Every structure is written in C-alpha cells, then in structure tokens.
Amino acid sequence: MASVLYPELDTPAVVIDVDVMEANLRRMAAAAQTAGVALRPHIKTHKSPWIAHRQLALAAARALVETARALRQAGVPVQHVSPGSTPAARFELQVEGVTEIRPGTYVFYDANCVDQWTAAVDDCAARIVATVVSRPAPDRAVIDAGSKTISPEARRDGTYGIIVGRPDLRLDRLSEEHGMILLADPAQGAIRDLPVGQRLEIIPAHICPCINLSQEVYLARQGTIERALPVAARGARQ
C-alpha cells in the first residue's frame, strides 16, 4: 500500500515546499539584480512576515515608462517607475526606464502561471493537500477541498487547478466543502488507482485567495512537515 501523503496533517491543508519557494525568491532577485532594477515584492500572496523576511534576506529591495516620461516633461518629478505583475516581470525588466518591479505570486506560483508559461509545475511551491472522500461513480471522485479552500477562479480550460501527477484527472467543479474530480478524457471510462482515503496535491488556479482563506499553512522540506506558519495578514485587503 502506498504511503499516505503528510499523514500528520488533517486535510484540506496548504503545504509550502520551502526549498522550492526559496529557489523562486533567489531566481527573481537574481533577475532583478542582473537588470539593475530594484525588487519590491508584493506580500499580498503570502501575507506572512516570516516569508517577507526571507525575501529581504534574498536581496529584495526595501523600498509606466511613457507615463513617467510625460510627467517629467510636464515638470512633475517621477523618481520610480514601478510596474507590478509576476507573469510580466521578465518583460518589465527589459523595459528602459523601469526602476523597480513589484511581483507577488512568484513566491509560490500557481496553475495560472503554469498556463502562462511563467513557471513549471515543479516551481509551484504551494499545494493544497486533499483527501478522496467518495467515489460515487467509476468516472468521478470527490475530495474534501472546495471553494472554502481552493479559489473558485477557474483556469482557461474551466478547471480549478492541476492535480499533481495525475494528468488523467481534472478538478471539474467546486462546492463550498468539496471538489469534484472527473476524467480528463471521458473515453477512458473509469478512474484508476484512486481509492477513498488517498491524498492528492492540487496546484490551484490562483494561489493568493487560497492563502487568504487559510488561518495557517505548513512549511515542508523534502516531504517532511517542519512547522505550521500563521497567515498573519489574513483578511487584510492591502
């Protein structure tokens, strides 16, 4: 019998792979440094002082081009040109006149970033761990994570996240407390190897609301939970 994923946790739970997260932080910091642009990351994604300190330790700054140029010509002093977006960050770094960038989602990435070719699945540090609680039909399964855990924002294909390691499955619908999993290809007839009690990792379409929905997340390294991390700014709108 396969080992249970994070058996010490009750599900649903948000698990952060710290090694992957820190690799994301280092990569963005290095890109900004190479471009000579300050990095002022937005904390709306993680809402955590501990992660913010990790960003600072990895060279984040403490701290649009045409508009800025027009304002300067009109006599309005403009010290900083500061666009903010994770998917656009790599392009913003190439624009002459940009002085800093303010990405946020890059700390964890998500399924939308994968769809936009901004990140690979392996770059996605935050995963929703959920348990299969029902197999009501051969071609479907129900998990214990719904819209109170996973953001109800859908991906381009209408699904709500990537089910890690199971390209044959799609997270098709969400109720408040449950998610419905269907076959990606209905012609296959039945879902294989997905018994009640099995745990799955889901990369949500949009990670930011998922963090905001959680009182705490769990930090893990190499498949082992290290500790719980409170979402200190949960519910804050800034």
N, C-alpha and C positions, 0 to 999 in steps of 0.2 A: 504494500500500500504506500502511495506517495506521501511524503511528509507534508504536514499542514503548514501553510504559509503564515508566519508570525503567530504561532499558537498562543502566545501570551496576551494577544490583543483581542478585545471584543470588536466585532465589526458592526457597521462600517467604520473604517478609520482611515485617516490621511497619513501616509508614511512618506517621509522625505529621506532620500538617499543623500547623505551629507557629502560623500565623495563626488557624486555627480553634480550636486549643487555648487560645490566649491570649484569644480572644473569649469562650470558655466561662468562663475564670477571671475575667475582668472582669465578666461578667454575674452570676455567683454572688456575687462580692464586693459589687457594687452592690446586689443584692437584700438581702443581709445588712445592709449599712450603712443602707439605707432603713428596714429594720425595727428598727434599733437592736440587732441581735443579732450577737454575735461569730461569726466563721467560723474553725473549727478543722478544716481538711480532713484527711481520712484519706489517707495516702500508699500504702495497700495496692494501689491501682490502678496507679500509675506506677512506684513503687519506685525513684525517681530523685532524688538530691539536687539536680540541676540544675533539675528541674521544681518541686521543693519550694521552691527559692529564687525561682522565678518566682511561685509562689503567694504567698509572703511579700511580694514586691515589689508585688503587686497587691492588697494590703490584707487578706490572710488574717490572722486573729488568731494570736498565738503561744500562744499558750497551749497518771416522767415527770411532767409537771407535777402530776398528782394525787398521785403517789407522793411527790414532793418536798414538797408541801403537808402530807401526812400525817406525814412525817418531821419537818418543822419543828414541827408541833403536838405531836409527841411529845418535843420538846426536842433533836432531832438537827439540828445545823446543816447546811444544804444551801446551798452557795454557787452551784452551777451546775446548771442543768437542760439536758442536752446530748444531744438525740436525733441519730441518725446515719443518713442514707439520702439518696441522690440523688433517687429518684422522689418521696419525701415532703417534700423540703426546702422546696418552695414553700408547703406546708401548715403545716409546722412553724414557719415564720417568722410565721405568723398566730396562733399559739397563745400566749395570755398566760402569762407565766411562764418561757418558754423563754429562756435566756440565751446559748446558742450552738448552732450546728449543725455536724455533722461528716460532710458528704457526701464521697464519694471518686470515684465513677465520672464525675462531672460534668466532670472534666478532659478526658476523651476521649468519653464517652457510648458507647453500643453499640446493637445491634439491639433488645435488651430495652427500653432506654429509649425507642426509637422506638415500639415496640409499646405502651408505657405512656403515650404522648403526653407524655413528659418532654422529648423532643428531636426535632428533624427530622433527616433523613438528612444534610443539609448541616452539622449541628452535630457530626457524628461525626468526630473528628479522627484517630482511629487506624483504619487499614485494613490488612488482610492482602493483600499483592500476591502473586498465584499465577499459574502458567502452565498452560495447557491442554497436557497431555502425551499425550492419547489421545482418539480419537473412535471408541469400539468399536461404536457403533450410531448411526443417524441421530438418535435421540431422546435421546442421552446424551453426556456428555463427562467426562473425568477430569482433575483438576488435581493439582498436586504439593504440596498442603497438606492434611494430615489432622489427626488428633487430637493429634499432637505439636506442632502449630502453632495450630490452631483449637480452642477449648474444646469438648469433647464435650457440653456442655449445650445442649439444643435449645430453640428458641423455642416459643411456644404452638402454632404451626402444624406443628411437628415438624421444621422446617428448622434449619440451623445458622448461618445468617447471611443478610444481604442482599447480593446480587450487584449492585453499584452500576451503575446504568444499564441493567440487564437484568431488567426485571420479568417477562419471559417465561421466566426460568430460576429454578430452586430448587436450593439446596445440600442434597441429599436424604440423603446418607449419608457417613460418615467411616470410613476405616480409619486405621491409625497414620500412614501416609505419604501417603495420597491422599484426595481428596474426589470424590464422585460428583454430577454435575450432571444434572438431568433437566428436562424441560419443565414449567413451572408448569401448563400446560393440555395434557394428553396429546393432545387432539383436534387440536392443531396439526401433529402428525405428525413433524416434524423440526426440530432446532435449526438456525437460520440464522446465518450470519456468525460462526462460532466455530471457526476452524481451529486445528490443533495449532500451538503456539508463541505464540498470543495470550495476553496477560496480562489478568487481571481484578482488580478491587478488591473485597474482601469485608469487610463490617462484621460482625464476629462477634456471636453472640447475647450473649455475656458477655466483655467485654474483659479483665477482671482476670486470669483464668487465662492468657490469651494472652500478656500481658506477662511473667508469671511463667515461662512456658515459653521465653522468648527470652533469649539472652545479651546481645543489643543490639537497639535499634530505630534507625530512621533518621529524622532530622528533615528536613522538606522545607518549602519556601516556593514558592508559585506554580508547582508542578510540578517543582521542581528540588531534588535532594538536597543538603543543606548539610553534614551530617556524621552519623557514627554516634554513638549515645548508649548507653553501657553500662547495663544494668539492674542497678544496683549492689546492690540488696537482693533479687535473685532468689533464691528458695528460702526466704527468711525468712518466718516464719509470723505476724508481727505487722504 
